[in-house]
């Protein structure tokens, strides 16, 4: 760990949910915990979790795809210069919670977004639903496509639906794009933009499960639930404690959470849990149902005071110890955007070097060979060539 890193900082481990990170024997998180000799809070990247869900839904939409490229998107990208941007068709079917979705988009558009495609996704969602963003209706040129960035697929799907009268698609392609775009608007957008909120992560994950369960397109619902059920890190006994600091969690649930701290937990609590969404009682499940006496370890691991738990939740906001802990929790990083920006940087760099796919692959082979030859690429090593 870096010198000067606080004790609470050194006990958190944000990561993308790939097997190389999460493996119970040789995963990077496991090896890191063994190396520093302490248990770590596993803060899985919630953006990465949403990408996995979107990937499985994309497959469920039966959209043809071969190799590294999605040929439908590539065709659309090539035809973009011939598209009349003033002639688009909004989605005319009824959408559940339409006004709520539009309000959500306006709220987040009022906040400075870290990337242009974040803003583009919000604006396209509004246009798709027949509304006009504050800066007017405009369409960006279709951008880069990368398998690790499924938000780009939602953006493409929305554009293809908006310009479906000007771009030729098969019935299968058009139906798939419509299903994927509707999923993006109703489910994905909110989940994506709420992902960075650490304190709300358990409640948001539970709400997403319930929303997926009630989603009308049952094939998409099943695919999304199956994918997301493998990534319920924030409903574990330890991380469920994040909801103590969620201002949107109602007082009654927080009182139930405090009571649940007396419930005996598992002797070896899982980092991520399994939830049976098929039970009749699942719709009434709250975050309190995931809290046990093992949840107290959250405070110990982060060296945070839990004295506020001795008083009623209605008094917490007036306590200095609660405010101090809440400020820390709400600043925790539960998205690994640095990795996402690294992917974007790599794409941009590759695009500058060459547009030829064969040359890109050759370049990667050269880099791989160079790293094998010079595993410690210091100036001294290179100067001795």
Buried (B, 14 or more C-beta within 10 A) or exposed (E): EEEEEEEBEEBBBBBBBBEEBBEEEEBBBBEBBEEEEEBBBBBBBBBBBBBBBBBBBBEBBEBEBEEEEBEBBEBBBEBBEEBEEEEBEEBEEEBEEBEEBBEBBBEBBEEEBEEEBBBBBBBBBBBBBEBEBEEEBEBBEBBBBBBBBBBBBBBBBBBBBBBBEBBEBEEEBBBBBBBBBBBBBBBBBBBBBBBBBBBBBBBBBBBBBBBBBEBEBEEBBBBBBEBBBBBBBBBBBBBBBBBBBBEEBEEEBBBBBBEBBEBEBEEEBEBBBEBEBEEEEBEEBBBBBBBBEBBBBBBEBBEBEBEBBEEEBEEBEEBEEBBEBBEBBBEBBBBBBEBBEEBBEEBEEBEEEEEEEEEBEEBEEEEEEEEEEEEEEEEEEEEEE
